[in-house]
């Protein structure tokens, strides 16, 4: 059996301020750091062989806190922009409520949750999946096949793209999926990448 654990970073400053963050580098809040510590406490029973994170500060800081919490700061860590948050383009830094007031709730919901609609100047979830999934297949699948335990700390949309692939979620149903900050989701695989279980801790 191998484990793949995914964690969305803790609350960031722009999460708190209800802003579109995207690939802007925004730090964690104190609440976000607490979420990371709590995530670490939930993962103390797992010995990891490798960790992956994006190049963005909020994910890096969350991972560092988790590794300190579980006493595994010496494992190899790969940082790669392939699992960065999707770009929200012109919406980045804008307040979500103000954008909903301007463009309508339905349009903002489409920009945030749909699979293949681009926000103005930004990436769709489909675009995000086009970089996340090949990276997963190339960098993580061989380690899972080899029986290793992998920790991934990334972002709401990069992890939603990965969830689509791992759990065979349709483009229609992914719109209903929201990944909470700081809550580990554990995938258990048997040999040959057969998914046995997926659950939040």
Secondary structure as GFF3:
##gff-version 3
##sequence-region A 1 201
A	DSSP	beta_strand	2	8	.	.	.	ID=ss1
A	DSSP	alpha_helix	13	16	.	.	.	ID=ss2
A	DSSP	alpha_helix	30	42	.	.	.	ID=ss3
A	DSSP	beta_strand	50	53	.	.	.	ID=ss4
A	DSSP	alpha_helix	57	70	.	.	.	ID=ss5
A	DSSP	beta_strand	76	79	.	.	.	ID=ss6
A	DSSP	three_ten_helix	81	83	.	.	.	ID=ss7
A	DSSP	three_ten_helix	89	91	.	.	.	ID=ss8
A	DSSP	alpha_helix	96	103	.	.	.	ID=ss9
A	DSSP	alpha_helix	105	113	.	.	.	ID=ss10
A	DSSP	alpha_helix	125	135	.	.	.	ID=ss11
A	DSSP	pi_helix	136	140	.	.	.	ID=ss12
A	DSSP	alpha_helix	141	145	.	.	.	ID=ss13
A	DSSP	beta_strand	150	154	.	.	.	ID=ss14
A	DSSP	alpha_helix	156	167	.	.	.	ID=ss15
A	DSSP	three_ten_helix	173	176	.	.	.	ID=ss16
A	DSSP	beta_strand	185	189	.	.	.	ID=ss17
A	DSSP	three_ten_helix	191	193	.	.	.	ID=ss18
A	DSSP	beta_strand	195	200	.	.	.	ID=ss19
###
